Amino acid sequence: MKSINKRAEKQKSRLQGLSLFANIGIAEAYLKSIGIDVVVANEFVDKRAELYQKIYPDCEMICGDITEDATYEKILAAAKKNHIELLMATPPCQGMSTAGKQKEFDPRNDLFLYALKFVKALCPKFVFFENVPAFMTTLVMYKGAPRKIPDVIQEEIGEFYYLSFTTANTQDYGVPQMRERMIMLGTRHDQSVQWAMPDKDLEKQTLENAIGWIPIIDPFVRDLSPEEFSRRFPNYEVRKAAALAISPWNMPTSHVWRNVEVMQHTPTGRSAFQNGDRWLPRKKNGEVVRGFKNTYKRQNWDTPGYTVAMDNIEISSQNNVHPGRPDGVDENGEPIYSDARAMTTFELMCMMSIPRDWPVPLDTDPKLLRKLIGEGVPSLFVKKIFEKIPR
């Protein structure tokens, strides 16, 4: 009888969650392990919804446009049936992000209103919103006038919820990545304790902590002949096999030789634009590329990594290149550096603090996965916040 009571108490203590704008569930990766079951989720894009369902087969994924009545009613019915106590929403940030065009009154910026509609209909105990820091200052048209989003949220649900808005950097919470986020936590007024952010970690996790244990991985160079490629990278197959033994997502990235050669001559933490004239980035015709010093740039071993973006496979994009290590000399006796490539998908997963056993199907489109990782919320960051939910 005692064991039955313990099981019943354990089941009672688990929270039932609804995830809106769910992507493929990167934010949810640790939640089941801390007593939170996301039982209903919504995603607009078919491919994302299908992948989410494969990763989380026990969750009811409802694919569709949250702004359409039919989709809204379907999500609402499923949420009510499952007695949702926690609502999490990560609306698209492209209309607000500094990486986007930041068009004034971008319609995507209004999507948080549909999440609020669910909050008012379901009255969950706890509410979690996540977005870019610009969420705090972005204006939307509300009741015929421009209003800041936090002010709208306060007016819509502040009567029923204690609300806190925080701008946080994931590097302060055990994630080996500099990534600024806006976090809103809502606690229903009848709860005795308010949900609050966790304390910051005293020690930051560096790229050395995250991926320094992974052996050297040579890039695949797609515009060299097989003979020339073997001459320049005699250890490619051995290193590739070692990489794939760690994870099937640890596949070498593919680049053109002129970019690889430049990055071979670029030390850790530096941009190729800081090299001498001989090793500057060049176009196919030999003309020097014009760009910024955060492009064609290697990351640092001794700091958290830079923000993982959606465009994370090109050497020419911002802060995408592996830190590298001294790896001998070239035919002219100049020092060269290993890993002259963008991060592998597995390395990106490590930077996003995704569990190594996260069950991504092996037939997933690699390009799609890389993009969606760049859109995600670091898993460990979410775990630490959700561990602070009062029980």
C-alpha positions as CSV (number, residue, x, y, z in Angstrom):
1,M,0.0,0.0,0.0
2,K,2.9,2.4,0.8
3,S,4.5,1.8,-2.5
4,I,1.2,2.5,-4.3
5,N,0.9,5.8,-2.4
6,K,4.5,6.7,-3.3
7,R,3.8,6.1,-7.0
8,A,0.6,8.1,-6.8
9,E,2.4,11.0,-5.1
10,K,5.2,10.9,-7.7
11,Q,2.7,11.0,-10.6
12,K,0.9,13.9,-8.9
13,S,4.1,15.9,-8.6
14,R,4.7,15.8,-12.4
15,L,3.6,18.8,-14.3
16,Q,1.7,18.5,-17.6
17,G,3.0,21.0,-20.2
18,L,1.9,22.7,-23.5
19,S,4.6,23.8,-25.9
20,L,3.7,26.5,-28.4
21,F,6.0,27.4,-31.4
22,A,7.8,24.1,-30.4
23,N,10.3,23.9,-33.2
24,I,11.7,20.4,-32.8
25,G,11.8,20.5,-29.0
26,I,15.4,21.5,-28.2
27,A,14.1,23.4,-25.2
28,E,12.2,20.3,-24.0
29,A,15.2,17.9,-24.1
30,Y,15.7,17.6,-20.3
31,L,12.2,18.3,-19.1
32,K,11.0,14.7,-18.7
33,S,14.0,13.9,-16.5
34,I,12.9,16.7,-14.0
35,G,9.3,15.7,-13.7
36,I,7.7,17.7,-16.6
37,D,5.7,16.0,-19.3
38,V,5.1,18.1,-22.4
39,V,1.9,16.3,-23.5
40,V,0.7,18.8,-26.2
41,A,2.8,20.8,-28.6
42,N,2.1,23.0,-31.7
43,E,4.4,23.8,-34.6
44,F,3.4,25.5,-37.9
45,V,6.0,23.9,-40.3
46,D,5.2,20.3,-41.3
47,K,8.8,19.1,-41.4
48,R,9.5,20.4,-37.9
49,A,6.3,19.0,-36.5
50,E,7.1,15.6,-38.0
51,L,10.6,15.6,-36.5
52,Y,9.3,16.7,-33.1
53,Q,6.8,13.8,-33.1
54,K,9.6,11.3,-33.8
55,I,11.8,12.7,-31.0
56,Y,8.8,12.9,-28.6
57,P,6.4,10.1,-29.6
58,D,4.4,10.4,-26.3
59,C,3.5,14.1,-27.0
60,E,0.4,15.0,-29.1
61,M,1.9,17.2,-31.8
62,I,-0.7,19.4,-33.5
63,C,0.7,20.9,-36.7
64,G,-1.0,24.0,-38.0
65,D,-1.2,27.8,-38.0
66,I,-1.9,29.0,-34.4
67,T,-3.7,32.0,-35.8
68,E,-6.4,29.9,-37.5
69,D,-9.5,29.1,-35.4
70,A,-9.5,25.4,-36.3
71,T,-5.9,24.9,-35.1
72,Y,-6.5,27.0,-32.0
73,E,-9.5,25.0,-31.0
74,K,-7.8,21.7,-31.6
75,I,-4.8,22.7,-29.4
76,L,-7.2,24.1,-26.7
77,A,-9.2,20.9,-26.6
78,A,-6.1,18.7,-26.2
79,A,-4.7,21.0,-23.5
80,K,-7.9,20.9,-21.5
81,K,-8.1,17.1,-21.8
82,N,-4.6,16.8,-20.4
83,H,-5.1,19.4,-17.6
84,I,-2.2,21.6,-18.6
85,E,-0.5,23.3,-15.7
86,L,2.5,24.8,-17.5
87,L,2.5,26.7,-20.8
88,M,5.7,27.5,-22.6
89,A,5.9,29.7,-25.7
90,T,8.9,30.5,-27.8
91,P,7.4,32.7,-30.7
92,P,9.5,33.4,-33.8
93,C,12.1,36.1,-33.2
94,Q,13.0,36.9,-36.8
95,G,10.9,40.1,-36.7
96,M,12.8,41.4,-33.7
97,S,16.3,39.8,-33.9
98,T,19.2,42.0,-34.8
99,A,20.1,39.4,-37.3
100,G,16.9,40.1,-39.2
101,K,15.5,43.2,-40.9
102,Q,13.5,44.4,-37.9
103,K,10.7,45.6,-40.0
104,E,8.4,47.9,-37.9
105,F,5.2,46.2,-36.9
106,D,6.3,42.9,-38.4
107,P,3.2,40.6,-38.1
108,R,5.3,37.8,-36.6
109,N,5.8,40.1,-33.6
110,D,2.1,39.7,-32.8
111,L,2.2,36.0,-32.4
112,F,2.8,36.2,-28.6
113,L,-0.9,37.4,-28.4
114,Y,-2.1,34.0,-29.5
115,A,0.0,32.4,-26.6
116,L,-1.7,34.9,-24.3
117,K,-5.1,33.7,-25.6
118,F,-4.2,30.2,-24.5
119,V,-3.0,31.5,-21.1
120,K,-6.4,33.2,-20.5
121,A,-8.4,30.1,-21.7
122,L,-6.4,27.5,-19.7
123,C,-5.2,29.4,-16.7
124,P,-2.1,27.3,-16.2
125,K,-0.2,27.6,-12.9
126,F,3.0,28.6,-14.7
127,V,3.8,30.5,-17.9
128,F,7.2,30.7,-19.7
129,F,7.9,33.0,-22.6
130,E,11.3,33.1,-24.3
131,N,12.6,35.4,-27.1
132,V,15.4,37.7,-28.1
133,P,16.2,40.7,-25.8
134,A,14.5,43.1,-28.3
135,F,11.2,41.5,-27.1
136,M,11.4,43.9,-24.2
137,T,11.4,47.1,-26.4
138,T,9.6,46.0,-29.6
139,L,6.4,47.9,-30.3
140,V,3.2,46.3,-31.5
141,M,-0.2,47.8,-32.4
142,Y,-2.5,47.1,-29.5
143,K,-6.0,48.6,-29.2
144,G,-5.1,51.1,-31.9
145,A,-1.8,52.4,-30.4
146,P,1.8,51.3,-30.4
147,R,2.7,49.5,-27.2
148,K,5.7,47.6,-25.9
149,I,5.2,43.9,-25.7
150,P,5.8,43.5,-21.9
151,D,3.2,46.3,-21.3
152,V,0.7,44.4,-23.4
153,I,1.3,41.2,-21.5
154,Q,1.0,42.9,-18.2
155,E,-2.4,44.4,-19.3
156,E,-3.6,41.1,-20.7
157,I,-2.7,38.7,-17.8
158,G,-1.2,40.8,-15.0
159,E,-4.4,40.6,-13.1
160,F,-4.0,36.9,-12.7
161,Y,-0.2,36.3,-12.8
162,Y,2.9,37.5,-11.1
163,L,5.1,38.4,-14.0
164,S,8.9,38.8,-14.2
165,F,10.9,39.8,-17.2
166,T,14.7,39.0,-17.4
167,T,17.4,39.5,-20.0
168,A,19.8,36.6,-19.4
169,N,22.9,35.3,-21.1
170,T,23.0,31.5,-21.3
171,Q,26.8,31.5,-20.6
172,D,25.9,32.4,-17.0
173,Y,23.8,29.2,-16.6
174,G,26.2,26.4,-17.4
175,V,25.8,26.6,-21.2
176,P,29.1,26.9,-23.2
177,Q,27.6,29.6,-25.5
178,M,27.1,33.3,-25.3
179,R,23.4,33.7,-26.2
180,E,21.3,36.5,-24.8
181,R,17.6,35.7,-24.3
182,M,14.5,37.4,-22.8
183,I,12.8,35.2,-20.3
184,M,9.3,35.9,-18.9
185,L,8.1,33.8,-16.0
186,G,4.5,33.9,-14.9
187,T,3.1,32.4,-11.6
188,R,-0.6,32.3,-11.1
189,H,-1.7,34.4,-8.1
190,D,-3.1,31.5,-6.1
191,Q,0.4,29.8,-5.9
192,S,2.2,30.3,-2.6
193,V,5.7,30.7,-4.1
194,Q,6.6,32.7,-7.2
195,W,8.7,31.1,-10.0
196,A,12.1,32.8,-10.2
197,M,15.2,32.6,-12.2
198,P,18.0,30.3,-10.9
199,D,21.2,31.8,-9.5
200,K,24.0,32.4,-12.0
201,D,26.9,29.9,-12.1
202,L,30.2,31.2,-10.8
203,E,32.2,29.5,-13.4
204,K,31.6,29.6,-17.1
205,Q,31.7,26.6,-19.4
206,T,34.2,27.1,-22.2
207,L,34.5,25.6,-25.7
208,E,37.4,23.6,-24.3
209,N,34.9,22.1,-21.8
210,A,32.3,21.5,-24.4
211,I,34.2,20.1,-27.4
212,G,37.9,20.1,-26.5
213,W,37.8,16.4,-25.9
214,I,36.8,15.7,-29.6
215,P,39.8,14.7,-31.7
216,I,40.9,16.6,-34.8
217,I,38.4,16.4,-37.7
218,D,39.7,17.4,-41.1
219,P,37.2,19.2,-43.5
220,F,36.0,17.5,-46.7
221,V,37.3,19.7,-49.5
222,R,34.9,19.3,-52.4
223,D,36.9,21.1,-55.2
224,L,40.2,19.1,-54.9
225,S,40.9,16.0,-56.9
226,P,41.0,12.8,-54.9
227,E,44.7,12.6,-55.3
228,E,45.3,16.2,-54.2
229,F,42.9,15.8,-51.3
230,S,44.7,12.7,-50.0
231,R,48.0,14.5,-50.3
232,R,46.9,17.4,-48.2
233,F,44.8,15.4,-45.7
234,P,46.5,12.0,-45.4
235,N,44.7,11.3,-42.1
236,Y,41.2,12.3,-43.3
237,E,39.6,8.8,-43.2
238,V,41.1,7.8,-39.9
239,R,40.0,11.1,-38.3
240,K,36.6,10.9,-39.9
241,A,36.1,7.3,-38.5
242,A,37.1,8.5,-35.0
243,A,34.6,11.4,-35.3
244,L,31.7,9.2,-36.3
245,A,32.5,6.7,-33.6
246,I,31.6,9.5,-31.2
247,S,28.3,10.4,-32.9
248,P,26.8,10.0,-36.4
249,W,26.2,13.7,-36.3
250,N,29.9,14.4,-36.0
251,M,30.4,14.3,-39.8
252,P,33.1,16.6,-41.2
253,T,31.8,19.7,-42.9
254,S,32.4,20.4,-46.6
255,H,34.1,23.5,-47.9
256,V,36.1,24.8,-50.9
257,W,39.9,24.7,-50.8
258,R,40.6,28.5,-50.9
259,N,38.6,28.9,-47.7
260,V,40.1,25.9,-46.0
261,E,43.7,26.9,-46.9
262,V,43.1,30.4,-45.5
263,M,41.7,29.0,-42.2
264,Q,44.6,26.5,-41.9
265,H,46.8,29.6,-41.7
266,T,44.5,31.4,-39.2
267,P,45.3,30.9,-35.5
268,T,42.8,30.2,-32.7
269,G,40.5,33.2,-31.9
270,R,41.5,35.2,-35.0
271,S,39.8,36.2,-38.2
272,A,41.5,35.5,-41.6
273,F,41.1,39.3,-42.2
274,Q,43.9,39.7,-39.5
275,N,46.3,37.5,-41.6
276,G,49.0,38.9,-43.8
277,D,48.2,39.6,-47.4
278,R,49.0,36.1,-48.6
279,W,46.3,34.5,-46.4
280,L,43.4,36.9,-46.7
281,P,40.0,35.4,-47.8
282,R,39.7,35.5,-51.6
283,K,37.0,35.0,-54.2
284,K,37.3,32.4,-56.8
285,N,38.9,34.9,-59.2
286,G,41.6,35.7,-56.6
287,E,40.1,39.1,-55.6
288,V,40.3,39.8,-51.8
289,V,36.9,39.4,-50.1
290,R,35.6,42.4,-48.3
291,G,34.1,41.6,-44.9
292,F,34.1,42.0,-41.1
293,K,36.5,40.6,-38.5
294,N,33.8,38.3,-37.1
295,T,33.7,36.4,-40.4
296,Y,36.2,33.8,-41.6
297,K,36.9,33.7,-37.8
298,R,38.0,30.9,-35.5
299,Q,36.3,30.7,-32.1
300,N,38.3,30.7,-28.8
301,W,39.0,27.7,-26.6
302,D,39.0,29.5,-23.3
303,T,35.6,31.3,-23.5
304,P,32.1,30.1,-24.1
305,G,31.3,29.8,-27.8
306,Y,29.6,32.6,-29.8
307,T,25.9,32.4,-30.5
308,V,25.0,29.5,-32.7
309,A,23.1,31.0,-35.6
310,M,20.9,29.4,-38.3
311,D,23.6,30.0,-40.9
312,N,26.2,27.9,-39.2
313,I,27.9,25.8,-41.9
314,E,29.8,28.5,-43.9
315,I,33.3,29.5,-43.0
316,S,32.5,33.0,-44.3
317,S,29.6,33.6,-41.8
318,Q,30.0,35.0,-38.4
319,N,32.1,33.2,-35.8
320,N,31.5,29.8,-37.4
321,V,35.0,28.2,-37.5
322,H,36.3,25.7,-35.1
323,P,39.1,27.0,-32.8
324,G,41.7,24.6,-34.1
325,R,45.0,23.5,-32.7
326,P,48.6,23.7,-34.0
327,D,48.9,20.9,-36.6
328,G,52.4,21.0,-38.1
329,V,53.6,23.1,-41.0
330,D,52.8,23.5,-44.7
331,E,55.2,22.8,-47.6
332,N,56.7,26.2,-47.0
333,G,57.4,25.6,-43.3
334,E,54.6,28.0,-42.2
335,P,52.6,26.8,-39.1
336,I,49.1,25.5,-39.9
337,Y,46.1,24.8,-37.6
338,S,43.8,21.9,-37.5
339,D,40.0,21.8,-38.0
340,A,39.9,24.4,-40.7
341,R,36.1,24.1,-41.0
342,A,32.7,25.0,-39.5
343,M,31.5,23.1,-36.5
344,T,30.1,19.7,-37.0
345,T,26.4,19.2,-36.1
346,F,27.4,17.3,-33.0
347,E,29.7,20.1,-31.9
348,L,26.8,22.5,-32.3
349,M,24.7,20.2,-30.2
350,C,27.3,20.3,-27.5
351,M,27.4,24.1,-27.6
352,M,23.6,24.1,-27.3
353,S,23.9,21.8,-24.2
354,I,21.6,19.2,-25.9
355,P,21.9,15.8,-24.2
356,R,24.2,13.4,-26.1
357,D,21.5,10.8,-26.2
358,W,18.8,13.1,-27.6
359,P,17.0,10.7,-30.0
360,V,17.2,12.5,-33.3
361,P,16.3,10.0,-36.1
362,L,19.3,9.2,-38.3
363,D,17.4,9.9,-41.5
364,T,16.9,13.6,-40.5
365,D,18.0,16.1,-43.1
366,P,21.4,17.4,-41.8
367,K,20.9,20.9,-43.3
368,L,17.5,21.2,-41.7
369,L,18.8,20.0,-38.3
370,R,21.7,22.5,-38.3
371,K,19.3,25.3,-39.1
372,L,16.8,24.3,-36.4
373,I,19.6,24.0,-33.8
374,G,20.5,27.6,-34.5
375,E,16.8,28.6,-33.8
376,G,16.6,26.6,-30.6
377,V,16.8,27.5,-26.9
378,P,19.8,25.8,-25.1
379,S,18.4,22.7,-23.4
380,L,20.4,23.0,-20.1
381,F,19.4,26.7,-19.8
382,V,15.7,25.7,-19.9
383,K,16.3,22.8,-17.5
384,K,17.8,25.0,-14.9
385,I,15.0,27.5,-15.1
386,F,12.3,24.8,-15.0
387,E,14.0,23.1,-12.0
388,K,13.0,26.3,-10.1
389,I,9.3,25.8,-10.6
390,P,7.8,25.7,-7.1
391,R,6.3,22.2,-6.3
